[in-house]
Amino acid sequence: MNQVWLYSLASAFIVSLVALIGIFTLGIKIEKMRKILIYLVSFSAGALLGDAFIHLLPELVELAGGFNVKVSLYVLFGILIFFILEKVVHWQHCHMPITKTHVHEFTYMVLIGDLVHNFIDGLIIAGSYLISIPVGIATSVAVFLHEIPQEIGEFGILLHGGFSKKKALTLNFLTALTIILGVIAGLSLANFFGNIEIFLISLAIGGFIYIAGSDLIPELHKHTEIKTSILQILAFIIGILVMLSLILLEA
């Protein structure tokens, strides 16, 4: 169990460091950043779906004693949780860095949404490590890849909303640290509730499917140029292949 805590907390800290990625985008023009981000979004969509179906779903099926209606309900429950959260918190996964529709007041809602989102990411990481170290690593990689375009986007929103670069980076990083709180909460709850892994893995599968399907892929469809579309498809496939390659960890 000590090993699970060590790996989970280390993964959470590494993922939280993605919030500082805005430092590396300061010298990039907005239009160029948009072009780069759309492929990162496609890549992370493939990685999230790849982890959900290649790593997490098989583990959930094993925990549930086979693929049955119960498994389907677990996954639907995970999707429902994320749907409700997005409705209640007005959670916005803004992956394109700056648009004219964002106003200063909205930046605070983005930060609140990010706090909730990162806490849930921590729960997901904790749940995956409760299954096994390899599954935990694969899921942490998927979360890490998804955080890159998201954090760049949110950094752009904070700058556009009137925050200084230093304050935007600081707030982004502080909200990212709630991933660690999520890990602590998830692992602590495991001591009091048996089979909590089923709930956390269901949350992860549902969340990854929901984020990829409702937030990321629709963003990709806004770009219809043939060359861009082909590159998006390739990035999507590469994201899946990265998750597939991580099966070697479980061998």
Helices and strands as residue ranges (DSSP letters): H 2-16, G 17-25, H 30-50, I 51-56, H 57-63, H 69-89, H 104-131, H 133-160, H 165-176, H 178-189, H 196-210, I 211-216, H 217-220, H 226-245, G 246-250
